[in-house]
Amino acid sequence: MSRPTPRHRRSRTALAFGLPLALAAGGTLGYGLLAPGAQPRASAATAVPAWATATADGFASVNALGQNGTYGGRGGEIVTVKTLADLEKYATAEKPYIIVVAAAITMAPVGKEIEVRSDKTIIGSGTSGQIVGGGFFLGPGVHNVIIRNLTIRDAYQGVWNDKEHDYDGIQMDGAHHVWIDHNDIRHMADGLIDSRKDTTYLTVSWNRLGQENKAFGIGWTENTTADITVHHNWIRETEQRNPSTDNVAHAHLYNNYLQDEPGTTITSSYGNYARGNTSMLLENSYFQGLANPVIKDGTATLVQRGNVFSGTSGRNESGGSGPAWDPRSFYGYTLDKAADVPSLVKSGAGPRGSLGTTAATTAQAAATTLTVAKDGSGQYTTVQAAVNAVPADNPSRVVIAVRPGTYRETVKVPANKPHVTIQGTGSSRKDTLIVFGNAAGTQKPDGSGTYGTGGSATVAVEADDFQARNLSISNDFDEGAHQDIAQQAVALRTAADKVFLDGVIVSGDQDTLLLDTAAKDRLGRVYMTNSYVTGNVDFVFGRATAVLDKTVITLKKRWNGSSAGYVTAPSTAAGRKGILIANSTVTGDVSDRTFYLGRPWHAGGDATLDPQTTVRNTALSAAIRTAPWTDMSGFSWKDDRFAEYRNTGAGSGTAGADRPQLTDAQAADQEIADWLAGWTPSAS
């Protein structure tokens, strides 16, 4: 198809080249080149950091459509934002801005996509800039936008091939000159990146894309006008659109790493796809374990050069009519060796701690980071060793960065070590696993007795202001093999205030997640969000004031294959809030009408306790009983506080004597903010 407008090319002497191997591996990301024709402030070269003067490479660097390359908000004011209101205020403004995101910002409502205006740089501060439960939208004509160094995550609504919720990480409809660089985009409801409706002059580089059905789709018109560059991205745990490119005039894909890991529940159906009239050049990329790694339509042109295929199967195609084209007639770039791509991209893709740090984010910069790696490449080889290294009564945040691997150990954060964050550094929360298999009846090695329920925890947190994110915590005690001892086996126990669990998986069988307080008269607030909890009997329990928000609660069969269980067992002290499950999903491969939502745990027979569970605005599967609450150890649930509000799904039901529902007025006093009581959890 003929082109509707003349092509505009950029001289090679003024280009921003691809990131060299040495710079990527070292984390040095100072793209300091100025775009021709730009009008920054006279002091820009010396007054602002290198990341603020960055210009794009690839097709985003080409002069066309009245835009001289892509340099975002350079020349505009640098502002630091920590709230949704401020982010939206500056991203939608008419003036150019460099917007530094210095906190985890949760979109409200879930799925919200901020409509970004032209001439903006939106960049994460170190690794703290996160967009949770939504993303960005670039509409027709929006141009000169840079989105860098952010984690954009967790708009997933529980349906894998989601046709109802169009919640993308970054969606572009008719935009041009956009650079998407060094982001971690994962676990959204529809796609991670959508480049649609003739969006052009686009570069997507050094991103981690994962935990998604659809990774990156391009096209959606019959026009063949778009020019895109896709390089040095790590695409894994995705099923399709990796990317798919539909009617793209020039699609240059190079040095990408596409990985389908064995043993996961996600299997790629195809890798790179040239559709319609696309003309694709695919160079020096690495495909590992994929079925159908490279496919094309009969009308598309696809030229392959220097790619590596390891353990792949099925279609691997090239060819088609039409002349080959040379990206260097548009821009300069440097190819890395395909064999080096996995290590290069694993170490260089995604948010970088050295990128986007300003004087306005000194609190983040001041945080101490301790690294843990099983292979000895970090400061410590166990998580507990890193915890032990935290000084007693430490006054500020200590981040324990745990590299991907399975850590078979127990971990305890004692009460005199507050402000600790344990954070997995992989692209998926599944990459980093802390696991052990003690149960309440397990004998201690020193012969001093059994562990008891609380002592069985794989990870025990007794320190205030604790955070955990992007990792899995499990108790894999084998109930079937040890029917002769007490079966309670805790994965995570918290007995502290201001505990923030963000993007984690907590799994076990009986008594998986113990949310406790330091003492009966002590407040212990816990906020869990964008997470997963798996179990079968009383597997969310304790006396903490705890919120499970936007979390998937998975019901699991018993060791003998039977379906029966209880989700919650609160032991709330009188006058306090108990367990609140909100905006979540309760599901699992179990029989219908076999699980209760909860029962009252009067620990030790304490009649003064007033257990509370509220489940609201949550999707309940058919596994939930029509009378969802039941008695426990002689105490009636009707004497305590159990209620629902506006739940949906096959397991929901109408108000009745066995199914109390909150009125609107009562529900207004049972919001998340009422549970948190003045505490606003934020990533640090």
Salt bridges, closest charged atoms under 4 A:
ASP57 OD2 - HIS231 NE2 2.96
GLU88 OE2 - LYS112 NZ 3.12
GLU94 OE2 - ARG117 NH2 3.82
ASP154 OD2 - ARG153 NH1 2.69
ASP154 OD1 - HIS187 ND1 2.71
ASP154 OD1 - ARG429 NH2 2.77
ASP162 OD2 - HIS165 ND1 3.03
GLU164 OE2 - HIS165 NE2 3.96
ASP173 OD1 - ARG196 NE 2.78
ASP173 OD2 - LYS197 NZ 3.70
ASP181 OD2 - ARG148 NE 2.85
ASP181 OD2 - HIS182 ND1 2.87
ASP184 OD2 - ARG186 NE 3.20
ASP184 OD2 - ARG208 NH2 3.13
ASP190 OD1 - LYS214 NZ 3.25
ASP227 OD1 - ARG3 NH2 3.91
ASP227 OD2 - ARG7 NH2 1.92
ASP227 OD1 - HIS250 ND1 2.97
GLU237 OE2 - LYS430 NZ 3.96
GLU261 OE1 - ARG236 NH2 2.27
GLU283 OE1 - HIS252 NE2 2.73
GLU283 OE2 - ARG305 NH1 3.54
GLU317 OE2 - ARG315 NE 2.77
ASP336 OD2 - HIS232 NE2 2.74
ASP431 OD2 - ARG236 NH1 2.89
GLU462 OE2 - LYS412 NZ 3.78
GLU462 OE2 - ARG493 NH2 2.86
ASP465 OD1 - ARG397 NH2 2.98
ASP465 OD2 - HIS419 ND1 2.74
ASP476 OD2 - ARG408 NH2 2.44
ASP497 OD2 - ARG525 NH2 2.82
ASP502 OD2 - ARG153 NH2 2.38
ASP502 OD2 - ARG469 NE 3.93
ASP509 OD1 - LYS556 NZ 3.11
ASP516 OD1 - ARG543 NE 2.98
ASP538 OD2 - ARG599 NH2 2.77
ASP549 OD2 - LYS550 NZ 2.92
ASP606 OD2 - LYS520 NZ 2.68
ASP610 OD2 - ARG641 NE 3.11
ASP640 OD2 - HIS602 NE2 2.97
GLU644 OE2 - ARG659 NE 2.58
ASP658 OD1 - LYS638 NZ 3.71
ASP664 OD1 - ARG646 NH2 3.42
GLU671 OE2 - ARG616 NH2 3.70
